[in-house]
Amino acid sequence: MEEMTRLELLTLLYSLKALLDTDNVDKAQETIDKVIKEAETTKDNK
């Protein structure tokens, strides 16, 4: 996975904020978990 651009990071954060603002906490947590897993996998592959 490539490093995220500033725009991609902002998009992700705004999406998570929207999920949280609409009480979709479970979906936000699922998304956060996926991002963390991908980041850890990518880090391990370098």
PDBQT receptor file of N, H, CA, C and O in Angstrom, charges set to zero:
ATOM      1  N   MET A   1       0.845  -1.183   0.000  1.00  0.00    +0.000 N 
ATOM      2  CA  MET A   1       0.000   0.000   0.000  1.00  0.00    +0.000 C 
ATOM      3  C   MET A   1       0.886   1.241   0.000  1.00  0.00    +0.000 C 
ATOM      4  O   MET A   1       1.883   1.303   0.720  1.00  0.00    +0.000 OA
ATOM      5  N   GLU A   2       0.523   2.203  -0.793  1.00  0.00    +0.000 N 
ATOM      6  H   GLU A   2      -0.287   2.153  -1.378  1.00  0.00    +0.000 HD
ATOM      7  CA  GLU A   2       1.260   3.455  -0.857  1.00  0.00    +0.000 C 
ATOM      8  C   GLU A   2       0.882   4.340   0.333  1.00  0.00    +0.000 C 
ATOM      9  O   GLU A   2      -0.141   4.133   0.986  1.00  0.00    +0.000 OA
ATOM     10  N   GLU A   3       1.730   5.322   0.592  1.00  0.00    +0.000 N 
ATOM     11  H   GLU A   3       2.561   5.490   0.061  1.00  0.00    +0.000 HD
ATOM     12  CA  GLU A   3       1.395   6.285   1.634  1.00  0.00    +0.000 C 
ATOM     13  C   GLU A   3       0.187   7.086   1.198  1.00  0.00    +0.000 C 
ATOM     14  O   GLU A   3       0.004   7.364   0.013  1.00  0.00    +0.000 OA
ATOM     15  N   MET A   4      -0.646   7.459   2.177  1.00  0.00    +0.000 N 
ATOM     16  H   MET A   4      -0.497   7.233   3.140  1.00  0.00    +0.000 HD
ATOM     17  CA  MET A   4      -1.847   8.233   1.869  1.00  0.00    +0.000 C 
ATOM     18  C   MET A   4      -1.479   9.688   1.608  1.00  0.00    +0.000 C 
ATOM     19  O   MET A   4      -0.602  10.251   2.264  1.00  0.00    +0.000 OA
ATOM     20  N   THR A   5      -2.156  10.274   0.653  1.00  0.00    +0.000 N 
ATOM     21  H   THR A   5      -2.868   9.817   0.120  1.00  0.00    +0.000 HD
ATOM     22  CA  THR A   5      -1.994  11.706   0.422  1.00  0.00    +0.000 C 
ATOM     23  C   THR A   5      -2.832  12.458   1.457  1.00  0.00    +0.000 C 
ATOM     24  O   THR A   5      -3.691  11.884   2.126  1.00  0.00    +0.000 OA
ATOM     25  N   ARG A   6      -2.566  13.714   1.564  1.00  0.00    +0.000 N 
ATOM     26  H   ARG A   6      -1.869  14.181   1.020  1.00  0.00    +0.000 HD
ATOM     27  CA  ARG A   6      -3.342  14.553   2.490  1.00  0.00    +0.000 C 
ATOM     28  C   ARG A   6      -4.841  14.503   2.154  1.00  0.00    +0.000 C 
ATOM     29  O   ARG A   6      -5.676  14.427   3.055  1.00  0.00    +0.000 OA
ATOM     30  N   LEU A   7      -5.173  14.545   0.876  1.00  0.00    +0.000 N 
ATOM     31  H   LEU A   7      -4.495  14.606   0.144  1.00  0.00    +0.000 HD
ATOM     32  CA  LEU A   7      -6.567  14.496   0.452  1.00  0.00    +0.000 C 
ATOM     33  C   LEU A   7      -7.226  13.164   0.825  1.00  0.00    +0.000 C 
ATOM     34  O   LEU A   7      -8.369  13.135   1.281  1.00  0.00    +0.000 OA
ATOM     35  N   GLU A   8      -6.503  12.079   0.629  1.00  0.00    +0.000 N 
ATOM     36  H   GLU A   8      -5.574  12.103   0.258  1.00  0.00    +0.000 HD
ATOM     37  CA  GLU A   8      -7.038  10.759   0.986  1.00  0.00    +0.000 C 
ATOM     38  C   GLU A   8      -7.264  10.647   2.496  1.00  0.00    +0.000 C 
ATOM     39  O   GLU A   8      -8.267  10.092   2.943  1.00  0.00    +0.000 OA
ATOM     40  N   LEU A   9      -6.331  11.172   3.261  1.00  0.00    +0.000 N 
ATOM     41  H   LEU A   9      -5.515  11.622   2.898  1.00  0.00    +0.000 HD
ATOM     42  CA  LEU A   9      -6.471  11.138   4.709  1.00  0.00    +0.000 C 
ATOM     43  C   LEU A   9      -7.668  11.971   5.166  1.00  0.00    +0.000 C 
ATOM     44  O   LEU A   9      -8.445  11.536   6.016  1.00  0.00    +0.000 OA
ATOM     45  N   LEU A  10      -7.810  13.161   4.602  1.00  0.00    +0.000 N 
ATOM     46  H   LEU A  10      -7.178  13.514   3.912  1.00  0.00    +0.000 HD
ATOM     47  CA  LEU A  10      -8.963  14.005   4.945  1.00  0.00    +0.000 C 
ATOM     48  C   LEU A  10     -10.275  13.327   4.570  1.00  0.00    +0.000 C 
ATOM     49  O   LEU A  10     -11.247  13.392   5.321  1.00  0.00    +0.000 OA
ATOM     50  N   THR A  11     -10.303  12.681   3.416  1.00  0.00    +0.000 N 
ATOM     51  H   THR A  11      -9.513  12.628   2.805  1.00  0.00    +0.000 HD
ATOM     52  CA  THR A  11     -11.506  11.975   2.987  1.00  0.00    +0.000 C 
ATOM     53  C   THR A  11     -11.870  10.875   3.975  1.00  0.00    +0.000 C 
ATOM     54  O   THR A  11     -13.034  10.728   4.350  1.00  0.00    +0.000 OA
ATOM     55  N   LEU A  12     -10.885  10.113   4.390  1.00  0.00    +0.000 N 
ATOM     56  H   LEU A  12      -9.940  10.232   4.086  1.00  0.00    +0.000 HD
ATOM     57  CA  LEU A  12     -11.119   9.049   5.365  1.00  0.00    +0.000 C 
ATOM     58  C   LEU A  12     -11.626   9.620   6.685  1.00  0.00    +0.000 C 
ATOM     59  O   LEU A  12     -12.587   9.106   7.258  1.00  0.00    +0.000 OA
ATOM     60  N   LEU A  13     -10.990  10.669   7.164  1.00  0.00    +0.000 N 
ATOM     61  H   LEU A  13     -10.209  11.087   6.699  1.00  0.00    +0.000 HD
ATOM     62  CA  LEU A  13     -11.394  11.262   8.439  1.00  0.00    +0.000 C 
ATOM     63  C   LEU A  13     -12.802  11.853   8.378  1.00  0.00    +0.000 C 
ATOM     64  O   LEU A  13     -13.584  11.693   9.315  1.00  0.00    +0.000 OA
ATOM     65  N   TYR A  14     -13.123  12.532   7.282  1.00  0.00    +0.000 N 
ATOM     66  H   TYR A  14     -12.487  12.662   6.521  1.00  0.00    +0.000 HD
ATOM     67  CA  TYR A  14     -14.476  13.075   7.139  1.00  0.00    +0.000 C 
ATOM     68  C   TYR A  14     -15.519  11.960   7.052  1.00  0.00    +0.000 C 
ATOM     69  O   TYR A  14     -16.626  12.095   7.573  1.00  0.00    +0.000 OA
ATOM     70  N   SER A  15     -15.164  10.875   6.399  1.00  0.00    +0.000 N 
ATOM     71  H   SER A  15     -14.264  10.765   5.975  1.00  0.00    +0.000 HD
ATOM     72  CA  SER A  15     -16.078   9.731   6.316  1.00  0.00    +0.000 C 
ATOM     73  C   SER A  15     -16.316   9.124   7.687  1.00  0.00    +0.000 C 
ATOM     74  O   SER A  15     -17.450   8.803   8.042  1.00  0.00    +0.000 OA
ATOM     75  N   LEU A  16     -15.250   8.968   8.453  1.00  0.00    +0.000 N 
ATOM     76  H   LEU A  16     -14.329   9.230   8.165  1.00  0.00    +0.000 HD
ATOM     77  CA  LEU A  16     -15.400   8.436   9.813  1.00  0.00    +0.000 C 
ATOM     78  C   LEU A  16     -16.222   9.383  10.681  1.00  0.00    +0.000 C 
ATOM     79  O   LEU A  16     -17.065   8.942  11.462  1.00  0.00    +0.000 OA
ATOM     80  N   LYS A  17     -15.979  10.669  10.546  1.00  0.00    +0.000 N 
ATOM     81  H   LYS A  17     -15.294  11.027   9.912  1.00  0.00    +0.000 HD
ATOM     82  CA  LYS A  17     -16.739  11.660  11.317  1.00  0.00    +0.000 C 
ATOM     83  C   LYS A  17     -18.220  11.590  10.965  1.00  0.00    +0.000 C 
ATOM     84  O   LYS A  17     -19.074  11.658  11.849  1.00  0.00    +0.000 OA
ATOM     85  N   ALA A  18     -18.527  11.455   9.682  1.00  0.00    +0.000 N 
ATOM     86  H   ALA A  18     -17.834  11.400   8.964  1.00  0.00    +0.000 HD
ATOM     87  CA  ALA A  18     -19.922  11.353   9.254  1.00  0.00    +0.000 C 
ATOM     88  C   ALA A  18     -20.574  10.104   9.835  1.00  0.00    +0.000 C 
ATOM     89  O   ALA A  18     -21.720  10.154  10.281  1.00  0.00    +0.000 OA
ATOM     90  N   LEU A  19     -19.863   8.996   9.834  1.00  0.00    +0.000 N 
ATOM     91  H   LEU A  19     -18.932   8.954   9.472  1.00  0.00    +0.000 HD
ATOM     92  CA  LEU A  19     -20.402   7.774  10.433  1.00  0.00    +0.000 C 
ATOM     93  C   LEU A  19     -20.683   7.976  11.915  1.00  0.00    +0.000 C 
ATOM     94  O   LEU A  19     -21.737   7.579  12.412  1.00  0.00    +0.000 OA
ATOM     95  N   LEU A  20     -19.753   8.584  12.609  1.00  0.00    +0.000 N 
ATOM     96  H   LEU A  20     -18.897   8.906  12.205  1.00  0.00    +0.000 HD
ATOM     97  CA  LEU A  20     -19.936   8.816  14.046  1.00  0.00    +0.000 C 
ATOM     98  C   LEU A  20     -21.061   9.814  14.318  1.00  0.00    +0.000 C 
ATOM     99  O   LEU A  20     -21.827   9.646  15.267  1.00  0.00    +0.000 OA
ATOM    100  N   ASP A  21     -21.160  10.842  13.496  1.00  0.00    +0.000 N 
ATOM    101  H   ASP A  21     -20.538  10.979  12.725  1.00  0.00    +0.000 HD
ATOM    102  CA  ASP A  21     -22.205  11.853  13.667  1.00  0.00    +0.000 C 
ATOM    103  C   ASP A  21     -23.604  11.277  13.453  1.00  0.00    +0.000 C 
ATOM    104  O   ASP A  21     -24.581  11.799  13.989  1.00  0.00    +0.000 OA
ATOM    105  N   THR A  22     -23.698  10.204  12.671  1.00  0.00    +0.000 N 
ATOM    106  H   THR A  22     -22.904   9.780  12.235  1.00  0.00    +0.000 HD
ATOM    107  CA  THR A  22     -25.000   9.576  12.408  1.00  0.00    +0.000 C 
ATOM    108  C   THR A  22     -25.177   8.301  13.220  1.00  0.00    +0.000 C 
ATOM    109  O   THR A  22     -25.996   7.443  12.890  1.00  0.00    +0.000 OA
ATOM    110  N   ASP A  23     -24.390   8.193  14.290  1.00  0.00    +0.000 N 
ATOM    111  H   ASP A  23     -23.725   8.890  14.558  1.00  0.00    +0.000 HD
ATOM    112  CA  ASP A  23     -24.472   7.063  15.225  1.00  0.00    +0.000 C 
ATOM    113  C   ASP A  23     -24.195   5.704  14.591  1.00  0.00    +0.000 C 
ATOM    114  O   ASP A  23     -24.703   4.684  15.055  1.00  0.00    +0.000 OA
ATOM    115  N   ASN A  24     -23.398   5.691  13.541  1.00  0.00    +0.000 N 
ATOM    116  H   ASN A  24     -22.985   6.520  13.164  1.00  0.00    +0.000 HD
ATOM    117  CA  ASN A  24     -22.951   4.428  12.931  1.00  0.00    +0.000 C 
ATOM    118  C   ASN A  24     -21.602   4.037  13.525  1.00  0.00    +0.000 C 
ATOM    119  O   ASN A  24     -20.616   3.860  12.809  1.00  0.00    +0.000 OA
ATOM    120  N   VAL A  25     -21.580   3.909  14.843  1.00  0.00    +0.000 N 
ATOM    121  H   VAL A  25     -22.381   4.053  15.424  1.00  0.00    +0.000 HD
ATOM    122  CA  VAL A  25     -20.337   3.642  15.561  1.00  0.00    +0.000 C 
ATOM    123  C   VAL A  25     -19.729   2.313  15.137  1.00  0.00    +0.000 C 
ATOM    124  O   VAL A  25     -18.513   2.211  14.974  1.00  0.00    +0.000 OA
ATOM    125  N   ASP A  26     -20.568   1.293  14.956  1.00  0.00    +0.000 N 
ATOM    126  H   ASP A  26     -21.555   1.376  15.088  1.00  0.00    +0.000 HD
ATOM    127  CA  ASP A  26     -20.055  -0.024  14.572  1.00  0.00    +0.000 C 
ATOM    128  C   ASP A  26     -19.366   0.023  13.209  1.00  0.00    +0.000 C 
ATOM    129  O   ASP A  26     -18.306  -0.578  13.031  1.00  0.00    +0.000 OA
ATOM    130  N   LYS A  27     -19.952   0.724  12.259  1.00  0.00    +0.000 N 
ATOM    131  H   LYS A  27     -20.812   1.212  12.404  1.00  0.00    +0.000 HD
ATOM    132  CA  LYS A  27     -19.353   0.841  10.924  1.00  0.00    +0.000 C 
ATOM    133  C   LYS A  27     -18.060   1.651  10.984  1.00  0.00    +0.000 C 
ATOM    134  O   LYS A  27     -17.085   1.320  10.308  1.00  0.00    +0.000 OA
ATOM    135  N   ALA A  28     -18.052   2.704  11.788  1.00  0.00    +0.000 N 
ATOM    136  H   ALA A  28     -18.843   2.973  12.337  1.00  0.00    +0.000 HD
ATOM    137  CA  ALA A  28     -16.830   3.497  11.949  1.00  0.00    +0.000 C 
ATOM    138  C   ALA A  28     -15.718   2.639  12.553  1.00  0.00    +0.000 C 
ATOM    139  O   ALA A  28     -14.575   2.686  12.098  1.00  0.00    +0.000 OA
ATOM    140  N   GLN A  29     -16.056   1.861  13.573  1.00  0.00    +0.000 N 
ATOM    141  H   GLN A  29     -16.985   1.824  13.942  1.00  0.00    +0.000 HD
ATOM    142  CA  GLN A  29     -15.056   0.994  14.210  1.00  0.00    +0.000 C 
ATOM    143  C   GLN A  29     -14.538  -0.049  13.231  1.00  0.00    +0.000 C 
ATOM    144  O   GLN A  29     -13.344  -0.348  13.206  1.00  0.00    +0.000 OA
ATOM    145  N   GLU A  30     -15.440  -0.602  12.425  1.00  0.00    +0.000 N 
ATOM    146  H   GLU A  30     -16.410  -0.360  12.446  1.00  0.00    +0.000 HD
ATOM    147  CA  GLU A  30     -15.044  -1.586  11.412  1.00  0.00    +0.000 C 
ATOM    148  C   GLU A  30     -14.062  -0.974  10.408  1.00  0.00    +0.000 C 
ATOM    149  O   GLU A  30     -13.073  -1.602  10.029  1.00  0.00    +0.000 OA
ATOM    150  N   THR A  31     -14.345   0.240   9.991  1.00  0.00    +0.000 N 
ATOM    151  H   THR A  31     -15.148   0.750  10.299  1.00  0.00    +0.000 HD
ATOM    152  CA  THR A  31     -13.472   0.927   9.043  1.00  0.00    +0.000 C 
ATOM    153  C   THR A  31     -12.115   1.217   9.665  1.00  0.00    +0.000 C 
ATOM    154  O   THR A  31     -11.084   1.016   9.024  1.00  0.00    +0.000 OA
ATOM    155  N   ILE A  32     -12.105   1.682  10.898  1.00  0.00    +0.000 N 
ATOM    156  H   ILE A  32     -12.942   1.845  11.420  1.00  0.00    +0.000 HD
ATOM    157  CA  ILE A  32     -10.854   1.951  11.604  1.00  0.00    +0.000 C 
ATOM    158  C   ILE A  32     -10.029   0.675  11.720  1.00  0.00    +0.000 C 
ATOM    159  O   ILE A  32      -8.821   0.687  11.482  1.00  0.00    +0.000 OA
ATOM    160  N   ASP A  33     -10.679  -0.421  12.084  1.00  0.00    +0.000 N 
ATOM    161  H   ASP A  33     -11.661  -0.432  12.277  1.00  0.00    +0.000 HD
ATOM    162  CA  ASP A  33      -9.977  -1.705  12.211  1.00  0.00    +0.000 C 
ATOM    163  C   ASP A  33      -9.352  -2.138  10.889  1.00  0.00    +0.000 C 
ATOM    164  O   ASP A  33      -8.234  -2.652  10.868  1.00  0.00    +0.000 OA
ATOM    165  N   LYS A  34     -10.074  -1.932   9.781  1.00  0.00    +0.000 N 
ATOM    166  H   LYS A  34     -10.983  -1.515   9.798  1.00  0.00    +0.000 HD
ATOM    167  CA  LYS A  34      -9.549  -2.300   8.461  1.00  0.00    +0.000 C 
ATOM    168  C   LYS A  34      -8.332  -1.457   8.099  1.00  0.00    +0.000 C 
ATOM    169  O   LYS A  34      -7.352  -1.973   7.561  1.00  0.00    +0.000 OA
ATOM    170  N   VAL A  35      -8.395  -0.169   8.392  1.00  0.00    +0.000 N 
ATOM    171  H   VAL A  35      -9.191   0.250   8.829  1.00  0.00    +0.000 HD
ATOM    172  CA  VAL A  35      -7.275   0.720   8.079  1.00  0.00    +0.000 C 
ATOM    173  C   VAL A  35      -6.054   0.333   8.902  1.00  0.00    +0.000 C 
ATOM    174  O   VAL A  35      -4.940   0.292   8.380  1.00  0.00    +0.000 OA
ATOM    175  N   ILE A  36      -6.257   0.052  10.178  1.00  0.00    +0.000 N 
ATOM    176  H   ILE A  36      -7.162   0.086  10.602  1.00  0.00    +0.000 HD
ATOM    177  CA  ILE A  36      -5.149  -0.357  11.044  1.00  0.00    +0.000 C 
ATOM    178  C   ILE A  36      -4.546  -1.661  10.548  1.00  0.00    +0.000 C 
ATOM    179  O   ILE A  36      -3.324  -1.794  10.475  1.00  0.00    +0.000 OA
ATOM    180  N   LYS A  37      -5.395  -2.623  10.208  1.00  0.00    +0.000 N 
ATOM    181  H   LYS A  37      -6.387  -2.515  10.268  1.00  0.00    +0.000 HD
ATOM    182  CA  LYS A  37      -4.904  -3.917   9.731  1.00  0.00    +0.000 C 
ATOM    183  C   LYS A  37      -4.078  -3.740   8.452  1.00  0.00    +0.000 C 
ATOM    184  O   LYS A  37      -3.013  -4.340   8.306  1.00  0.00    +0.000 OA
ATOM    185  N   GLU A  38      -4.575  -2.917   7.535  1.00  0.00    +0.000 N 
ATOM    186  H   GLU A  38      -5.440  -2.429   7.654  1.00  0.00    +0.000 HD
ATOM    187  CA  GLU A  38      -3.862  -2.667   6.280  1.00  0.00    +0.000 C 
ATOM    188  C   GLU A  38      -2.519  -1.985   6.549  1.00  0.00    +0.000 C 
ATOM    189  O   GLU A  38      -1.509  -2.325   5.932  1.00  0.00    +0.000 OA
ATOM    190  N   ALA A  39      -2.514  -1.027   7.468  1.00  0.00    +0.000 N 
ATOM    191  H   ALA A  39      -3.334  -0.750   7.969  1.00  0.00    +0.000 HD
ATOM    192  CA  ALA A  39      -1.273  -0.319   7.794  1.00  0.00    +0.000 C 
ATOM    193  C   ALA A  39      -0.258  -1.254   8.433  1.00  0.00    +0.000 C 
ATOM    194  O   ALA A  39       0.933  -1.184   8.127  1.00  0.00    +0.000 OA
ATOM    195  N   GLU A  40      -0.718  -2.121   9.310  1.00  0.00    +0.000 N 
ATOM    196  H   GLU A  40      -1.685  -2.178   9.559  1.00  0.00    +0.000 HD
ATOM    197  CA  GLU A  40       0.192  -3.071   9.958  1.00  0.00    +0.000 C 
ATOM    198  C   GLU A  40       0.730  -4.084   8.957  1.00  0.00    +0.000 C 
ATOM    199  O   GLU A  40       1.905  -4.447   9.011  1.00  0.00    +0.000 OA
ATOM    200  N   THR A  41      -0.111  -4.535   8.055  1.00  0.00    +0.000 N 
ATOM    201  H   THR A  41      -1.066  -4.240   8.011  1.00  0.00    +0.000 HD
ATOM    202  CA  THR A  41       0.299  -5.494   7.026  1.00  0.00    +0.000 C 
ATOM    203  C   THR A  41       1.332  -4.862   6.109  1.00  0.00    +0.000 C 
ATOM    204  O   THR A  41       2.333  -5.485   5.758  1.00  0.00    +0.000 OA
ATOM    205  N   THR A  42       1.080  -3.629   5.731  1.00  0.00    +0.000 N 
ATOM    206  H   THR A  42       0.266  -3.123   6.017  1.00  0.00    +0.000 HD
ATOM    207  CA  THR A  42       1.998  -2.910   4.846  1.00  0.00    +0.000 C 
ATOM    208  C   THR A  42       3.342  -2.691   5.532  1.00  0.00    +0.000 C 
ATOM    209  O   THR A  42       4.395  -2.857   4.916  1.00  0.00    +0.000 OA
ATOM    210  N   LYS A  43       3.300  -2.321   6.803  1.00  0.00    +0.000 N 
ATOM    211  H   LYS A  43       2.445  -2.187   7.303  1.00  0.00    +0.000 HD
ATOM    212  CA  LYS A  43       4.527  -2.082   7.559  1.00  0.00    +0.000 C 
ATOM    213  C   LYS A  43       5.349  -3.366   7.637  1.00  0.00    +0.000 C 
ATOM    214  O   LYS A  43       6.571  -3.331   7.495  1.00  0.00    +0.000 OA
ATOM    215  N   ASP A  44       4.687  -4.493   7.861  1.00  0.00    +0.000 N 
ATOM    216  H   ASP A  44       3.694  -4.522   7.977  1.00  0.00    +0.000 HD
ATOM    217  CA  ASP A  44       5.370  -5.779   7.976  1.00  0.00    +0.000 C 
ATOM    218  C   ASP A  44       5.992  -6.235   6.659  1.00  0.00    +0.000 C 
ATOM    219  O   ASP A  44       6.961  -6.994   6.660  1.00  0.00    +0.000 OA
ATOM    220  N   ASN A  45       5.445  -5.781   5.547  1.00  0.00    +0.000 N 
ATOM    221  H   ASN A  45       4.658  -5.164   5.546  1.00  0.00    +0.000 HD
ATOM    222  CA  ASN A  45       5.930  -6.202   4.233  1.00  0.00    +0.000 C 
ATOM    223  C   ASN A  45       7.102  -5.372   3.740  1.00  0.00    +0.000 C 
ATOM    224  O   ASN A  45       7.660  -5.683   2.687  1.00  0.00    +0.000 OA
ATOM    225  N   LYS A  46       7.491  -4.348   4.445  1.00  0.00    +0.000 N 
ATOM    226  H   LYS A  46       7.037  -4.096   5.300  1.00  0.00    +0.000 HD
ATOM    227  CA  LYS A  46       8.613  -3.495   4.005  1.00  0.00    +0.000 C 
ATOM    228  C   LYS A  46       9.920  -4.009   4.530  1.00  0.00    +0.000 C 
ATOM    229  O   LYS A  46      10.967  -3.420   4.262  1.00  0.00    +0.000 OA
TER     230      LYS A  46
